[in-house]
Amino acid sequence: MKQPNQKGRSVLSVLTKVLVIACVVGLAGCENSDVAKVKAMKLDIDPSFTIGQAFDNRKVCDSVKWDTMTDQRGRKLVEYRCDFKGVKEFAAPMPSPIVKMDELFQWSVGADGTPTLAYVGIESIHQDGKVDDQAFAPEVIMHVIAQDTAEDLKQYNAQVIHFQNQ
């Protein structure tokens, strides 16, 4: 089998690099445009952050997830979930202990494409499958997010209580 010469190898190398770059750029553009719009919005409580910067890398979250959906009334929604750290250590013993707890934000996307914050709350999932949902004032949770000092659910809860009482 004939080996490619130096010129053939460098052309192949350049083509490989171009293909890799095109794939990376293409995948980066795959993010849902409604999610991208929400992530690009300024954080009201601290406009030096975008929603994406403030929400995506929080200490209190084991993981974060962004998704789009349509609700039962036909509205297009963008949803953010933070899966909290320290749930088992924080949740009080009860007949059906809490096994998962998520912070939940939803933005409705208007006909003109503009996202508007529609819901902020905490969703708790119990061992028996029961789901509890508690709405919160956005300003309270936004203060906790902007600070980003809570490292687990216990610290997060203390900060929520602090800002609710101010």
C-alpha positions in Angstrom: 0.0 0.0 0.0 1.3 3.4 -1.0 1.9 5.9 1.9 0.7 9.5 1.4 3.5 12.0 0.9 4.1 15.0 3.1 1.7 17.2 1.1 -1.0 14.6 1.1 -0.7 14.2 4.9 -0.9 18.0 5.5 -4.0 18.3 3.3 -5.6 15.4 5.2 -4.6 17.0 8.5 -6.2 20.4 7.4 -9.4 18.6 6.2 -9.6 16.7 9.5 -9.3 19.9 11.5 -11.9 21.7 9.4 -14.3 18.8 9.8 -13.8 18.8 13.6 -14.3 22.5 13.8 -17.5 22.3 11.7 -18.9 19.6 13.9 -18.2 21.6 17.1 -19.7 24.7 15.6 -22.7 22.7 14.4 -23.3 21.1 17.7 -23.0 24.4 19.5 -25.8 25.8 17.3 -28.0 22.9 18.2 -29.1 24.4 21.5 -32.8 25.3 21.4 -33.2 28.9 20.5 -35.8 29.5 23.2 -33.5 28.2 25.8 -30.7 30.3 24.4 -32.9 33.4 24.6 -33.7 32.7 28.3 -30.0 32.1 29.1 -29.0 35.4 27.4 -31.5 37.4 29.5 -29.9 39.6 32.3 -30.5 38.5 35.9 -32.8 41.2 37.3 -31.2 41.1 40.8 -27.6 41.4 39.4 -27.5 42.5 35.7 -23.8 41.7 35.6 -24.9 38.1 35.1 -27.0 36.5 32.4 -29.5 33.9 33.5 -27.2 31.2 31.9 -24.1 32.4 33.8 -26.0 32.5 37.1 -28.0 29.3 36.8 -25.7 26.9 35.0 -22.8 26.5 37.5 -24.3 26.7 41.0 -22.7 25.0 44.0 -26.0 23.7 45.3 -26.9 21.8 42.2 -25.9 18.2 41.6 -27.0 18.8 38.0 -29.0 21.3 36.0 -31.3 20.7 33.0 -32.9 23.0 30.5 -35.8 21.8 28.4 -38.7 23.1 26.3 -42.3 21.9 26.4 -45.9 23.0 25.7 -48.3 23.2 28.6 -51.9 22.0 28.7 -53.0 25.5 27.5 -50.7 25.4 24.4 -48.1 27.8 25.8 -44.5 27.2 24.8 -42.4 27.0 28.0 -38.6 26.9 28.8 -37.9 25.0 32.0 -34.8 25.0 34.2 -34.3 22.4 36.9 -31.6 22.4 39.6 -31.3 18.9 41.2 -30.3 19.8 44.8 -27.3 18.4 46.7 -27.8 17.1 50.2 -31.5 16.1 49.9 -31.3 12.9 52.0 -29.3 14.6 54.7 -31.8 17.6 54.9 -35.2 15.9 54.5 -36.8 15.1 57.8 -37.7 11.5 58.6 -41.3 10.8 57.5 -43.4 7.9 56.4 -42.3 8.5 52.8 -39.0 10.4 52.8 -38.0 12.9 50.1 -35.6 11.3 47.7 -35.2 14.1 45.2 -35.8 17.9 45.3 -35.5 20.3 42.4 -35.7 24.0 42.1 -37.9 24.8 39.1 -38.1 27.9 36.9 -40.4 28.2 33.9 -40.6 31.0 31.3 -43.5 31.3 28.9 -42.4 32.2 25.3 -44.8 34.7 23.7 -45.9 34.7 20.1 -43.2 37.3 19.4 -40.5 35.0 20.9 -40.0 37.0 24.1 -39.6 34.8 27.3 -41.4 35.9 30.5 -40.8 34.3 33.9 -44.0 32.4 34.6 -43.2 30.2 37.6 -40.6 29.6 40.4 -40.9 26.8 42.8 -39.5 23.7 44.5 -40.6 20.2 43.5 -40.1 17.4 46.1 -40.4 13.7 45.1 -41.0 11.2 47.9 -40.0 7.6 48.1 -43.6 6.5 47.5 -43.8 8.6 44.3 -45.8 11.4 45.7 -44.8 14.8 44.3 -45.1 18.1 46.2 -44.8 21.5 44.5 -44.4 24.8 46.4 -44.3 28.1 44.6 -41.8 30.8 45.7 -41.4 34.5 45.1 -38.9 34.9 42.3 -37.0 37.7 44.1 -36.2 35.4 47.1 -34.8 32.6 45.0 -32.9 35.1 42.7 -31.1 36.5 45.7 -29.9 33.0 46.7 -28.9 32.3 43.1 -27.0 35.6 42.7 -25.1 34.9 46.0 -24.2 31.3 45.0 -22.8 30.5 48.5 -25.1 27.6 49.4 -23.4 24.3 48.9 -26.2 22.0 49.9 -29.9 22.0 50.5 -29.6 22.9 54.2 -27.6 26.1 53.4 -29.9 26.9 50.5 -33.0 26.6 52.8 -31.4 28.9 55.4 -30.7 31.5 52.8 -34.2 31.3 51.4 -35.6 31.9 54.9 -33.2 34.8 55.4 -34.3 36.6 52.2 -38.0 35.8 52.9 -37.7 37.6 56.2 -36.1 40.7 54.8 
